[in-house]
Amino acid sequence: MDPIQAVQILAALGQPTRLAVFRLLIRTDTAIAAGEIAAALDIPRNTLSAHLAVLTRAELVQGSRSGTNIYYQPNLSRLLALTSFLVEGCCDGKSELCEPVLSQIRTLGLGDVE
């Protein structure tokens, strides 16, 4: 991941409604219809559509159409790539300083971090 991509992801999540949408999607194990997201978060559908477009451009969510509905799910690999990018080279190579945090990230399955 390059810095431009990281900034795009962080900017997408840097808005309360988009963060709430992403957190809702993270908490479920199935894709959720856009209408269900709107109802769960009490967001007008046209407003939600704009937020989902930003999250989709940042590749944080993916939508798939089924009939007239679009179902969204989080793109966890994108989140994991961001996390790995953020901690890359942490503690200036002094692994004893950041090892507890890196161990927790590894335990969560957040990719290769060093």
Rosetta silent file (secondary structure, phi, psi, omega in degrees, C-alpha in Angstrom):
SEQUENCE: MDPIQAVQILAALGQPTRLAVFRLLIRTDTAIAAGEIAAALDIPRNTLSAHLAVLTRAELVQGSRSGTNIYYQPNLSRLLALTSFLVEGCCDGKSELCEPVLSQIRTLGLGDVE
SCORE:     score description
SCORE:     0.000 S_00000001
   1 L     0.000  140.692  178.255    0.000    0.000    0.000 S_00000001
   2 L  -103.647  165.771 -177.461    1.255    3.465   -0.778 S_00000001
   3 H   -57.554  -35.409  179.766    0.650    6.638    1.260 S_00000001
   4 H   -62.947  -43.553  178.509   -1.966    7.948   -1.203 S_00000001
   5 H   -63.773  -41.916  179.628   -4.062    4.795   -0.770 S_00000001
   6 H   -61.161  -43.793  179.331   -3.719    4.983    3.023 S_00000001
   7 H   -63.549  -39.718  179.071   -4.900    8.598    3.031 S_00000001
   8 H   -61.116  -43.387  179.443   -7.869    7.681    0.821 S_00000001
   9 H   -65.834  -47.200 -179.123   -8.927    4.960    3.264 S_00000001
  10 H   -63.085  -38.027  177.639   -8.438    7.152    6.308 S_00000001
  11 H   -65.518  -40.081  178.775  -10.379    9.988    4.670 S_00000001
  12 H   -62.391  -38.868 -179.212  -13.233    7.622    3.851 S_00000001
  13 H   -85.109   -8.933 -176.882  -13.403    6.495    7.473 S_00000001
  14 L   -82.536   23.506  178.926  -12.879   10.037    8.775 S_00000001
  15 L  -130.487  129.798 -172.096  -16.566   10.884    8.533 S_00000001
  16 H   -53.908  -42.736 -178.220  -18.978    9.733   11.279 S_00000001
  17 H   -67.962  -44.087  179.583  -21.668    8.232    9.037 S_00000001
  18 H   -64.508  -38.796  176.840  -19.188    6.314    6.882 S_00000001
  19 H   -62.353  -42.403  178.310  -17.427    5.053    9.990 S_00000001
  20 H   -62.950  -41.299  177.800  -20.773    3.877   11.391 S_00000001
  21 H   -62.158  -48.322 -178.177  -21.600    2.093    8.117 S_00000001
  22 H   -62.132  -43.382  179.877  -18.225    0.378    8.030 S_00000001
  23 H   -64.042  -37.184  176.639  -18.483   -0.665   11.686 S_00000001
  24 H   -62.406  -45.720 -179.207  -21.971   -2.074   11.056 S_00000001
  25 H   -64.916  -35.712  179.430  -20.675   -4.120    8.126 S_00000001
  26 H   -64.967  -32.718 -174.851  -17.716   -5.378   10.156 S_00000001
  27 L   -78.024   -2.989 -177.929  -20.041   -6.688   12.874 S_00000001
  28 L  -118.616  157.639 -179.724  -21.915   -9.070   10.605 S_00000001
  29 L  -103.168    6.260  177.976  -20.890  -12.231    8.822 S_00000001
  30 L  -131.510  160.306  176.117  -23.180  -11.708    5.825 S_00000001
  31 L   -68.621  148.837 -177.286  -23.648   -8.990    3.243 S_00000001
  32 E  -120.000  134.544  177.532  -26.310   -6.411    4.114 S_00000001
  33 E   -65.675  144.892 -179.054  -28.740   -4.773    1.691 S_00000001
  34 H   -54.790  -40.851  179.169  -28.345   -1.024    1.347 S_00000001
  35 H   -61.901  -36.781  177.854  -31.928   -0.525    2.549 S_00000001
  36 H   -68.918  -37.460  177.013  -31.199   -2.504    5.714 S_00000001
  37 H   -63.317  -46.408 -179.901  -28.099   -0.386    6.372 S_00000001
  38 H   -58.739  -44.525 -178.911  -30.152    2.784    5.929 S_00000001
  39 H   -67.775  -43.302 -177.601  -32.830    1.525    8.323 S_00000001
  40 H   -63.547  -34.319 -176.313  -30.355    0.257   10.929 S_00000001
  41 H  -105.090    2.981 -179.413  -28.492    3.574   11.046 S_00000001
  42 L    53.231   54.583 -179.929  -31.503    5.835   10.347 S_00000001
  43 L  -118.307  132.841  174.922  -29.865    7.350    7.265 S_00000001
  44 L   -58.036  142.336 -175.558  -31.824    8.555    4.221 S_00000001
  45 H   -57.899  -40.182 -178.580  -31.203    6.205    1.288 S_00000001
  46 H   -68.908  -34.509  176.319  -29.818    8.888   -1.034 S_00000001
  47 H   -67.250  -43.926  178.966  -27.381   10.037    1.660 S_00000001
  48 H   -60.209  -40.774 -179.692  -26.338    6.450    2.328 S_00000001
  49 H   -57.101  -42.671  179.113  -25.745    5.914   -1.380 S_00000001
  50 H   -65.151  -41.200  179.147  -23.220    8.768   -1.435 S_00000001
  51 H   -66.699  -41.238  178.391  -21.436    7.379    1.629 S_00000001
  52 H   -64.521  -33.712  177.326  -21.321    3.863    0.191 S_00000001
  53 H   -63.325  -41.577  178.166  -19.832    5.283   -3.013 S_00000001
  54 H   -64.829  -45.563  179.450  -16.969    6.842   -1.023 S_00000001
  55 H   -64.033  -35.654  178.304  -16.367    3.601    0.885 S_00000001
  56 H   -68.720  -43.912  177.936  -16.458    1.637   -2.373 S_00000001
  57 H   -61.020  -33.441  177.862  -13.947    3.971   -4.079 S_00000001
  58 L   -80.491   -1.105 -179.826  -11.633    3.488   -1.086 S_00000001
  59 L    62.044   28.705  176.810  -12.147   -0.278   -1.599 S_00000001
  60 L   -87.638  -23.718  176.653  -13.342   -0.663    1.998 S_00000001
  61 E  -132.685  158.837  176.763  -16.661   -2.187    0.962 S_00000001
  62 E  -131.259  138.035  178.568  -17.857   -4.250   -1.964 S_00000001
  63 E  -113.161  145.807  174.446  -21.349   -4.355   -3.313 S_00000001
  64 E  -135.486  134.920 -176.481  -23.067   -7.117   -5.230 S_00000001
  65 E   -86.491  137.984  173.123  -26.427   -6.815   -6.925 S_00000001
  66 E  -139.231  104.804 -175.047  -29.191   -9.336   -6.389 S_00000001
  67 L    66.426 -124.592 -179.863  -32.379   -8.376   -8.158 S_00000001
  68 L   -94.081   -3.405 -177.839  -33.145   -4.775   -7.245 S_00000001
  69 E  -100.396  149.778  169.656  -30.999   -4.797   -4.103 S_00000001
  70 E  -113.695  126.631 -179.384  -27.305   -4.162   -3.650 S_00000001
  71 E  -104.129  133.353 -176.446  -25.736   -6.066   -0.774 S_00000001
  72 E  -113.956  146.312  174.074  -22.608   -4.694    0.868 S_00000001
  73 E  -143.657  155.689 -178.723  -19.864   -6.344    2.838 S_00000001
  74 E   -74.886  150.987  174.410  -16.562   -5.067    4.191 S_00000001
  75 L   -98.901   88.425 -174.547  -13.316   -5.654    2.338 S_00000001
  76 H   -64.527  -30.010  179.642  -11.289   -6.903    5.279 S_00000001
  77 H   -64.230  -31.777  177.559   -8.137   -7.387    3.236 S_00000001
  78 H   -68.526  -41.209  177.166   -8.094   -3.625    2.582 S_00000001
  79 H   -64.607  -41.016  179.429   -8.387   -2.926    6.307 S_00000001
  80 H   -66.625  -38.483  177.618   -5.627   -5.411    7.033 S_00000001
  81 H   -63.565  -40.483  177.836   -3.395   -3.828    4.391 S_00000001
  82 H   -63.400  -45.726 -179.546   -3.930   -0.413    5.994 S_00000001
  83 H   -59.988  -45.160  178.240   -3.105   -1.769    9.440 S_00000001
  84 H   -61.430  -42.222  178.644    0.078   -3.386    8.150 S_00000001
  85 H   -61.255  -42.969 -176.558    1.044   -0.145    6.384 S_00000001
  86 H   -65.756  -33.305 -177.596    0.478    1.908    9.541 S_00000001
  87 H  -100.113    1.886 -179.772    2.712   -0.263   11.728 S_00000001
  88 L   -57.760  127.275  178.301    5.360   -0.966    9.102 S_00000001
  89 L    69.644   22.525 -175.804    8.820   -0.289   10.550 S_00000001
  90 H   -62.032  150.935  176.887    7.384    0.573   13.927 S_00000001
  91 H    62.737   22.547  176.138    9.699    1.460   16.811 S_00000001
  92 H    52.160   39.047  176.840   12.587    2.101   14.425 S_00000001
  93 H    81.414    1.276  178.403   13.494   -1.571   14.371 S_00000001
  94 L   -91.327   81.182 -171.428   13.543   -1.894   18.168 S_00000001
  95 H   -59.809  -26.589 -179.368   11.165   -4.819   18.258 S_00000001
  96 H   -64.767  -24.260 -179.749   11.263   -5.085   22.052 S_00000001
  97 H   -77.003  -37.381 -174.323    9.431   -1.739   22.260 S_00000001
  98 H  -113.185    2.422 -177.553    6.524   -2.615   20.022 S_00000001
  99 H   -55.971  -40.714  178.921    6.460   -6.407   20.200 S_00000001
 100 H   -58.635  -41.346 -179.953    3.434   -6.536   22.532 S_00000001
 101 H   -69.119  -44.822  179.968    1.352   -4.519   20.067 S_00000001
 102 H   -62.353  -37.411  177.901    2.628   -6.434   17.044 S_00000001
 103 H   -62.957  -40.480  178.026    1.852   -9.730   18.770 S_00000001
 104 H   -64.509  -40.784  178.801   -1.721   -8.609   19.343 S_00000001
 105 H   -63.706  -44.602  178.362   -2.058   -7.628   15.691 S_00000001
 106 H   -60.305  -40.925  179.965   -0.670  -11.002   14.581 S_00000001
 107 H   -61.402  -35.710  179.183   -3.115  -12.762   16.922 S_00000001
 108 H   -76.634   -8.668 -179.558   -5.982  -10.898   15.279 S_00000001
 109 L    79.769   33.442 -176.525   -4.759  -12.076   11.879 S_00000001
 110 L   -91.058   32.589  172.053   -3.906   -8.622   10.620 S_00000001
 111 L    86.768 -177.494  178.973   -1.221   -9.761    8.236 S_00000001
 112 L   -78.456  116.431  174.727    2.546   -9.720    8.309 S_00000001
 113 L  -126.538  142.685 -178.651    3.798   -6.939   10.491 S_00000001
 114 L  -131.035    0.000    0.000    7.369   -6.467   11.554 S_00000001
